[in-house]
Each structure stands twice: as structure tokens, then as C-alpha cells.
Amino acid sequence: MRRSLTAATRGGVLAEVQTQIVCEALKKIYPDIEIKIKKIASAGDKDRRTSLWDLKTSGFFTTQIEDAVLAGRADFAVHSFKDLPTAGREGLQMSAVLDRRCPEDCIVATVKAKSIEELKKGAVVGTSSLRRAVQIKRLRPDLQVTALRGNVPTRLKKVLDGTLDAAVLARAGLERLGQADKISFCLDPKEFIPAPAQGALTVQTRSDDNVVTKMISSIDERISRLVSLAERQILVATKCGCHAPVGAFAEIDSDSIEITAFISDSEGGKFLKEKIKGPLEESIDLAEKLANRLLDSGGREILEDMENH
């Protein structure tokens, strides 16, 4: 067993908190381990002007962190699972998926509101996600959706200082930062569908580093992995990338799993939503079937049109 490890992560307070969650889980199993944290600025951290829905490349928040592990400057990398491209990097593997909690989105608003219907007419709502934007427009066409970049504290500040009337954020991030009291209300993940694997953390190791891989694998959580991979299979099967207006939410009930997913055009005018339920052990096959249903019912044309524009 290694006595000292180095973890690579993005800069920023949320990334640091999430890395600490992973480190604490490891220390419960390996109490004598020393873990150093190496903060690395991703392309997404350096470019805070480009709207995420205008990006043509993947790995905006992960590539530089993966590079550090591959180069041996770190032993493992910690990511928000939803940020990780579906095409894995050669030489790396996902050795743990954990702490999948609060997968839903939430609204932080300047006024007291308990539902999206209670936001004022024409309210300006900020989001970094095209997936969120199209769902907001479908629920409230009168709302003005504007691109919102920056870390969670920066986005919160834009609402609290009145620059925006509201913002859509991942509940998990606010919970981890101890900012849950800022949430006005949460959105039902079966109705306002989250990003695939939202709320989960994943840890990458070098494929040829058997010692570290075994250590990291010890904190893998079966349920977190099952639901996250089922949701991610929607992205894999549709080949649409992590910035397209596609969402997925999986929920386990005893020995069965229900998956809800959607594909939309960039304006929310063409919005396809499907769900499927079946045995838990067939979760990936079920997600594949669901994705093909969406593609066959018009999703393929939607994604092709987006690719061409």
C-alpha cells in the first residue's frame, strides 16, 4: 500500500470540497495515508466568458486534470462525474464513483418563491447549461434566460446582489458548500431532468497503476455507479456530447430501475421525453433502448440539425 498520494483537481472551493470528500472516504479505509491536493486550472476555469452551450469541444473542465495524472504529477483525479466526457482517455480508468446525492437542479431567487410559477413575469434567470435553459423556456416562456458562468459563489452573488432575478444550480454543489439555505426551491428531477450523473463524483487512476487503482476502488459505491452509468449511457448512445440539451435521471426501487430522459432542440420547440423501467441488472441495456427510442422518434434529426449549425 502507498503511504502518500497526490490528488489532482480543479481550482475552486467546490472542487476542493469534493476532493476532501474523496480523501475522507479513503482515510476511513487507510487511516495512515497522506494525501496532497494539487489544484490545476482547467480550460473552463481560465475561460469564463464562453457560454457552455457555445462550446464545440469536450473535456472543458477535465482535460488538464487528466493530463496531470497521465504525466505522473498526480496519482488520481477527482471530477464532478457530469463534467467527464463519455469517451474515456487512454491510460486512465474510472476506479470509483461515489457520493451521488441530491441529483436535482434547484432555483436560487431574489424573492421568496416555492415554485417556478411564482417567479415574476419576465424574470431574468441565469444558467450555464443549454439543458437547463430549454427546460426553463418550456415551463415559463416569458422568462429571460441568460448565460451565467463562474464558480458557485460567483453565480450565487449575481442573484444575491440583484444582477439576476434567479439562477438554476445543481443542488449537490450548494449542499456540499453549506449553502443549502440559499435554495428557494428544488425542481422535480423527473420533470426538470438533470444532467446525466449530476451529483456524483468520480475518481480516475492510471490503468497501469494497480496499487492506487485498488485503493481507489475500495471507495466505489455500487448504487452511485449504477445510476450514474445508466444516465451516462444516454449520452453514449446518442453521441451528443455533454453540452447538448439532453438530460437523464435514473432511480432505483428495490431490484428495478426507472430511467427518464429527454432530447431537445436549442430552443425547446422540439422536446422529446421518454422513460423506461426494468430489472436493475439490465440498467445499461435499458438506457440503450431508451436512447434509441428518443433517436428514432426525432432525436436523431434534432442532434444532426444542431451539429450543422
Secondary structure in CASP SS format (residue, H / E / C, confidence):
PFRMAT SS
TARGET T0000
AUTHOR 0000-0000-0000
METHOD secondary structure of the structure
MODEL  1
M C 1.00
R C 1.00
R C 1.00
S E 1.00
L E 1.00
T E 1.00
A E 1.00
A E 1.00
T E 1.00
R E 1.00
G C 1.00
G C 1.00
V H 1.00
L H 1.00
A H 1.00
E H 1.00
V H 1.00
Q H 1.00
T H 1.00
Q H 1.00
I H 1.00
V H 1.00
C H 1.00
E H 1.00
A H 1.00
L H 1.00
K H 1.00
K H 1.00
I H 1.00
Y C 1.00
P C 1.00
D C 1.00
I C 1.00
E E 1.00
I E 1.00
K E 1.00
I E 1.00
K E 1.00
K E 1.00
I E 1.00
A C 1.00
S C 1.00
A H 1.00
G H 1.00
D H 1.00
K H 1.00
D C 1.00
R C 1.00
R C 1.00
T C 1.00
S C 1.00
L H 1.00
W H 1.00
D H 1.00
L C 1.00
K C 1.00
T C 1.00
S C 1.00
G C 1.00
F C 1.00
F C 1.00
T C 1.00
T H 1.00
Q H 1.00
I H 1.00
E H 1.00
D H 1.00
A H 1.00
V H 1.00
L H 1.00
A C 1.00
G C 1.00
R C 1.00
A C 1.00
D C 1.00
F E 1.00
A E 1.00
V E 1.00
H E 1.00
S E 1.00
F H 1.00
K H 1.00
D H 1.00
L C 1.00
P C 1.00
T C 1.00
A C 1.00
G C 1.00
R C 1.00
E C 1.00
G C 1.00
L E 1.00
Q E 1.00
M E 1.00
S E 1.00
A E 1.00
V E 1.00
L E 1.00
D C 1.00
R C 1.00
R C 1.00
C C 1.00
P C 1.00
E C 1.00
D E 1.00
C E 1.00
I E 1.00
V E 1.00
A E 1.00
T C 1.00
V C 1.00
K C 1.00
A C 1.00
K C 1.00
S C 1.00
I H 1.00
E H 1.00
E H 1.00
L C 1.00
K C 1.00
K C 1.00
G C 1.00
A C 1.00
V E 1.00
V E 1.00
G E 1.00
T E 1.00
S C 1.00
S C 1.00
L H 1.00
R H 1.00
R H 1.00
A H 1.00
V H 1.00
Q H 1.00
I H 1.00
K H 1.00
R H 1.00
L H 1.00
R C 1.00
P C 1.00
D C 1.00
L C 1.00
Q E 1.00
V E 1.00
T E 1.00
A E 1.00
L C 1.00
R C 1.00
G C 1.00
N C 1.00
V H 1.00
P H 1.00
T H 1.00
R H 1.00
L H 1.00
K H 1.00
K H 1.00
V H 1.00
L H 1.00
D C 1.00
G C 1.00
T C 1.00
L C 1.00
D C 1.00
A E 1.00
A E 1.00
V E 1.00
L E 1.00
A E 1.00
R H 1.00
A H 1.00
G H 1.00
L H 1.00
E H 1.00
R H 1.00
L C 1.00
G C 1.00
Q C 1.00
A H 1.00
D H 1.00
K H 1.00
I C 1.00
S C 1.00
F E 1.00
C E 1.00
L C 1.00
D C 1.00
P C 1.00
K C 1.00
E C 1.00
F C 1.00
I C 1.00
P C 1.00
A C 1.00
P C 1.00
A C 1.00
Q C 1.00
G C 1.00
A C 1.00
L E 1.00
T E 1.00
V E 1.00
Q E 1.00
T E 1.00
R E 1.00
S C 1.00
D C 1.00
D C 1.00
N H 1.00
V H 1.00
V H 1.00
T H 1.00
K H 1.00
M H 1.00
I H 1.00
S H 1.00
S C 1.00
I C 1.00
D C 1.00
E C 1.00
R H 1.00
I H 1.00
S H 1.00
R H 1.00
L H 1.00
V H 1.00
S H 1.00
L H 1.00
A H 1.00
E H 1.00
R H 1.00
Q H 1.00
I H 1.00
L H 1.00
V H 1.00
A H 1.00
T H 1.00
K C 1.00
C C 1.00
G C 1.00
C C 1.00
H C 1.00
A C 1.00
P C 1.00
V E 1.00
G E 1.00
A E 1.00
F E 1.00
A E 1.00
E E 1.00
I E 1.00
D E 1.00
S C 1.00
D C 1.00
S E 1.00
I E 1.00
E E 1.00
I E 1.00
T E 1.00
A E 1.00
F E 1.00
I E 1.00
S E 1.00
D C 1.00
S C 1.00
E C 1.00
G C 1.00
G C 1.00
K C 1.00
F E 1.00
L E 1.00
K E 1.00
E E 1.00
K E 1.00
I E 1.00
K E 1.00
G E 1.00
P E 1.00
L H 1.00
E H 1.00
E H 1.00
S H 1.00
I H 1.00
D H 1.00
L H 1.00
A H 1.00
E H 1.00
K H 1.00
L H 1.00
A H 1.00
N H 1.00
R H 1.00
L H 1.00
L H 1.00
D H 1.00
S H 1.00
G H 1.00
G H 1.00
R H 1.00
E H 1.00
I H 1.00
L H 1.00
E H 1.00
D H 1.00
M H 1.00
E H 1.00
N C 1.00
H C 1.00
END
